[in-house]
Amino acid sequence: MSFWSGEKIASNLASLFTPSDPKRIDCSAYTLTLGPEVFITTDQHFDDDPERGLKLYLDAKDQCRIPPEQFAFLLTEEVITIPGNAIAFISIRARYKFKGLVNVSGFHVDPGWKGRLIFGVYNAGPSPVVLSRGAEMFLIWFADLDRASTSVKKIANPQMTIPDELTEGMSGQVFSPIALSKDVIELKERAVELRDEFSDKHSSILIEVAQLKTDRTERTDGGVRLQVDLDRKVALR
């Protein structure tokens, strides 16, 4: 297996990518861009937009945002065609890795593939990652097989969109460690508030009980004194 040079990519550019741009050849790789669709999971602690958890459609220069600890599916702008005698390898550019994006989908593209690519990513960073349509995000390399293979992808309908079956299981809220940590802090704060409320009520009850005991004692003492006075009057008569 030998990897293609930038010159070989350039000589096959029109058959590999639609659209294609020779300026996007980066050494022995080609740079792919963010396309018209994205899907981002939602964390309501950071984003209460009801449209989150659904596919977003980006026009030219539109932006999207991937919150911390959330997943996303990103569709490429380019339609890629892999020859039957080659295999491709894909990655995210370092500038986006440094922001915290991690590729959690596949790392290769099979011989015979045709269509847009979907990158599954996870934001492991502390801040939201903002992306614009057309952002130069991904790299693809090509390598020759030892022969033209008959075992290739049979693509009847090239992949052009993010399929519903890929997103339907991810459309609910994804609870991130940050969100769970916030919930724990809120529960601890509420526990302290309840403890203080209980302590105040307990003190109030003790005061009320003591007052009732005092009142009862005073009433009892008053009754005894009254009886003694009556007895004295009777004796004097």
Buried (B, 14 or more C-beta within 10 A) or exposed (E): EEEBEBEBBBEBBEEBBBEBEEEBBBEBBBBBBBBBBBBBBBBEBBBEEEEBBEBBEBEEEBEBBBBBBBBBBBBBBBBBBBBBEBBBBBBBBEEBBEBBBBBEEEEEBBBBBBBBBBBBBBBEBEEBBEBBBBBBBBBBBBBBBEEEBEEBEEBEEEBEBBEEEBBEEBBEBBEBEBBEEEEEEEEEEEEEEEEEEEEEEEEEEEEEEEEEEEEEEEEEEEEEEEEEEEEEEEEEE
